[in-house]
Amino acid sequence: MQCRFCKTELKDVFIDLVNSPASNSFLTKEQLNEPEVFFPLKVFTCPSCFLVQIDEYKKSDAIFNNDYVYFSSFSTSWLAHCRKYTELMVERFGFGSQSLVAEVASNDGYLLQYFKEKQIPVMGIEPTANTAEVAKGKGIETVVDFFGVRLAKKLAAEGRKADLLLGNNVLAHVPDIVDFVGGMKILLKDMGVITMEFPHLMQLVDNNQFDTIYHEHFSYLSFYTVEKIFRDRGLEMFDVEEIPTHGGSLRIYAKHPEDKSKAISPRVKALLDKEAGKGMTTMSYYDHFQQKALKVKLALTAFLIEQKNAGKKVAAYGAAAKGNTLLNYCGIKHDLIEYVVDANPHKQNKWLPASHIPVVSESYLKEHRPDLVLILPWNLRDEITQQLAYIKDWGGKFVIPIPHLQLI
C-alpha cells in the first residue's frame, strides 16, 4: 500500500481496530437475519509526509449513496456553529449579492441556508441524493455529484467559480485527497477564499479519540500535512484557527498564491511550530496509540458487565458513526446496551451494524427510564446532557467513554 499523497510505501500501523462494517450502514429488520459484510479497519502512518490514512477497502460511492442517513441539521449546536461561521465570513471578507458561496458536501443545506438568508447566491455540491433533495426543498441549488478535478472543470467552464469555497468535515472523507484539492484550485476565483474544517489529528492522538476512525474517514490530518498537500496543488494557506467542534478541529484558510490582498497570518507558522514541538513530524509520536485504545475498551466493557450483573438498565444516546466504531471495537452488543436513542428519524426503527442495538426515538427513553445513558457522540456532550437533563428525576446518570470513562 502506498501513501495516497506522496506515494511512499506504508508499513507503519497506527492502529488496527479489527474488521468492522461501514459505520453508517444501519440495518433494517429484514437485514438482521442476513450476513453482514465486514472490512478491515487498519490505519497507517506515512513516514514521509505523515498523512495518517486507511486503505480504501469500502469504496466511497458505496458509503455516500442514496441510503446515506447522516443529516447535518439534527444537531442544534452544529447549526449554531454554522450560523456563527456565516456571520464571520461575511464580516471578514465582505461577501454579498454579487458573490457565489459554494459548499462541497453540502448535505441537507444546513449551512448554505444562512448565506441564502442574507441574499448571497449559493451552490451546494453533494453526492448523496436524499440529503440533496432536502437542501433543494430549502431553495438551495445543489449539484448531485462527487467533487474533484472533473466536476470542477465542468462548473468552471459554466462560469460558476466560487468567491468562497468551503467544506466542513469532508476533507478527511475523500479517498483521493490530491484530486479533491486540485478541484478546489480550479473552482476558486482569482481573489477567492477556501475554508475547510476537519478534526485535528493532534486532538485524536492526545485525547485518545480512536472512535473517530471509521471507513468514511480515509485521512486523519495534521496542519503540517494539509499545508503540504495544498501547496503541492498550487494553493497557499493564509490563516488557521483551532476550533472546539468534533472534539477539536482546524479551520484552514487558503487562496491562490498570486492573490497578495490577504496577508499570511502568524497563526500559520505558530501552528506548524506547535505540531513540530509535539513531535508530529516524527514517527515516535504515533507509537503506542493501540495501547491507549485498549485501555478504553477494557474499562468500558468491564463497567457495562458490572452494571449488567447489578441489574442496571443501560441505554445509549446518539447513533453516530464514532459510536459504531467504539461499540464494535469493544465487542459490545444488544445484551449490554438495550437500545440507542437518536433524534434523526432516518435512523430510528433500524439497528446498528454488527452490534444489532435498536435505534429508537427519545420518547422510548422517557418511557423506559434507564439507569445509565452512554453518550456515544461525546463531542456533543453539553448539548445532550442539557437535552436529557430530566433523567436525573429518576436517578439516571450519564456515561462518557472518551478519552476515559466518566460517570456524570
ZIZIKA-V799702 format. One record per residue. N is the residue number from 1. SS is DSSP state (helix for helix, strand for strand, loop for the rest). NEAR is the number of other C-alpha atoms within 8 Angstrom. Layout:
n,ss,near
N,SS,NEAR
N,SS,NEAR
//
This chain:
n,ss,near
1,loop,6
2,strand,7
3,loop,12
4,loop,8
5,loop,9
6,loop,7
7,loop,7
8,loop,9
9,strand,8
10,loop,11
11,loop,8
12,strand,8
13,strand,9
14,strand,13
15,strand,9
16,strand,9
17,loop,9
18,loop,8
19,loop,8
20,strand,14
21,loop,11
22,loop,13
23,loop,14
24,loop,11
25,loop,10
26,loop,10
27,strand,12
28,loop,9
29,loop,8
30,helix,7
31,helix,8
32,helix,10
33,helix,6
34,loop,6
35,loop,6
36,loop,6
37,loop,5
38,loop,8
39,strand,10
40,loop,9
41,loop,12
42,strand,12
43,strand,12
44,strand,13
45,strand,15
46,loop,14
47,loop,10
48,loop,6
49,loop,8
50,loop,11
51,loop,13
52,strand,12
53,strand,11
54,strand,12
55,loop,8
56,loop,9
57,loop,7
58,loop,9
59,loop,7
60,helix,10
61,helix,6
62,helix,7
63,helix,12
64,loop,10
65,loop,10
66,loop,7
67,loop,7
68,loop,12
69,loop,7
70,loop,5
71,loop,9
72,helix,9
73,helix,9
74,helix,7
75,loop,7
76,helix,8
77,helix,8
78,helix,9
79,helix,11
80,helix,8
81,helix,8
82,helix,11
83,helix,10
84,helix,8
85,helix,8
86,helix,11
87,helix,8
88,helix,8
89,helix,10
90,helix,10
91,helix,8
92,helix,6
93,helix,6
94,loop,7
95,loop,11
96,loop,9
97,loop,7
98,loop,7
99,loop,11
100,strand,13
101,strand,15
102,strand,13
103,strand,13
104,strand,13
105,loop,11
106,loop,14
107,loop,12
108,loop,12
109,loop,14
110,loop,12
111,loop,11
112,helix,14
113,helix,10
114,helix,10
115,helix,13
116,helix,11
117,helix,7
118,loop,7
119,loop,8
120,loop,14
121,strand,11
122,strand,13
123,strand,13
124,strand,15
125,strand,15
126,loop,16
127,loop,12
128,loop,14
129,helix,10
130,helix,9
131,helix,12
132,helix,16
133,helix,9
134,helix,10
135,helix,15
136,helix,11
137,helix,7
138,loop,8
139,loop,6
140,loop,14
141,loop,9
142,strand,11
143,strand,9
144,loop,10
145,loop,9
146,loop,8
147,loop,11
148,loop,12
149,helix,12
150,helix,8
151,helix,11
152,helix,13
153,helix,11
154,helix,8
155,helix,11
156,helix,11
157,helix,7
158,loop,6
159,loop,6
160,loop,9
161,loop,10
162,strand,13
163,strand,14
164,strand,13
165,strand,16
166,strand,11
167,strand,13
168,strand,10
169,loop,10
170,loop,11
171,helix,12
172,helix,12
173,helix,10
174,loop,12
175,loop,8
176,loop,7
177,helix,11
178,helix,10
179,helix,9
180,helix,12
181,helix,12
182,helix,12
183,helix,15
184,helix,13
185,helix,11
186,helix,10
187,helix,14
188,strand,15
189,strand,8
190,strand,6
191,strand,10
192,strand,12
193,strand,11
194,strand,13
195,strand,12
196,strand,13
197,strand,13
198,strand,13
199,strand,15
200,strand,13
201,helix,9
202,helix,9
203,helix,13
204,helix,12
205,helix,11
206,helix,7
207,loop,8
208,loop,12
209,loop,11
210,helix,9
211,helix,9
212,helix,9
213,loop,8
214,loop,13
215,loop,12
216,loop,9
217,loop,11
218,loop,14
219,strand,13
220,strand,12
221,strand,13
222,loop,12
223,helix,11
224,helix,8
225,helix,11
226,helix,9
227,helix,10
228,helix,8
229,helix,11
230,helix,12
231,helix,10
232,helix,7
233,loop,10
234,loop,10
235,strand,12
236,strand,11
237,strand,14
238,strand,12
239,strand,12
240,strand,13
241,strand,8
242,strand,8
243,strand,8
244,loop,7
245,helix,8
246,helix,8
247,helix,9
248,loop,11
249,strand,14
250,strand,14
251,strand,12
252,strand,12
253,strand,12
254,strand,12
255,strand,13
256,strand,12
257,loop,8
258,loop,4
259,loop,9
260,loop,6
261,loop,5
262,loop,6
263,loop,6
264,loop,8
265,loop,8
266,helix,7
267,helix,9
268,helix,12
269,helix,7
270,helix,8
271,helix,10
272,helix,10
273,helix,8
274,helix,8
275,helix,14
276,helix,9
277,helix,7
278,helix,7
279,loop,9
280,loop,13
281,loop,8
282,loop,8
283,helix,10
284,helix,6
285,helix,9
286,helix,11
287,loop,8
288,loop,6
289,helix,11
290,helix,10
291,helix,7
292,helix,9
293,helix,10
294,helix,8
295,helix,8
296,helix,13
297,helix,10
298,helix,9
299,helix,9
300,helix,11
301,helix,10
302,helix,8
303,helix,8
304,helix,10
305,helix,9
306,helix,8
307,helix,11
308,helix,10
309,helix,7
310,loop,6
311,loop,6
312,loop,10
313,loop,11
314,strand,15
315,strand,14
316,strand,13
317,strand,12
318,loop,12
319,loop,14
320,loop,9
321,helix,10
322,helix,13
323,helix,12
324,helix,12
325,helix,14
326,helix,10
327,helix,11
328,helix,12
329,helix,11
330,helix,10
331,loop,7
332,loop,12
333,loop,12
334,loop,11
335,loop,6
336,loop,10
337,loop,13
338,loop,12
339,strand,12
340,strand,14
341,strand,16
342,loop,14
343,loop,9
344,loop,8
345,loop,7
346,loop,5
347,loop,11
348,loop,13
349,loop,8
350,loop,12
351,strand,13
352,loop,14
353,loop,14
354,loop,9
355,loop,11
356,loop,11
357,loop,13
358,strand,13
359,strand,15
360,strand,12
361,loop,11
362,helix,9
363,helix,6
364,helix,9
365,helix,11
366,helix,8
367,helix,6
368,helix,6
369,loop,9
370,loop,11
371,loop,11
372,strand,12
373,strand,13
374,strand,12
375,strand,14
376,loop,13
377,loop,12
378,helix,10
379,helix,7
380,helix,9
381,helix,9
382,helix,6
383,helix,9
384,helix,9
385,helix,9
386,helix,7
387,helix,7
388,loop,7
389,helix,7
390,helix,7
391,helix,11
392,helix,8
393,helix,6
394,helix,8
395,loop,7
396,loop,12
397,strand,11
398,strand,11
399,strand,12
400,strand,13
401,loop,13
402,loop,10
403,loop,8
404,loop,7
405,loop,11
406,strand,7
407,strand,7
408,loop,6
//
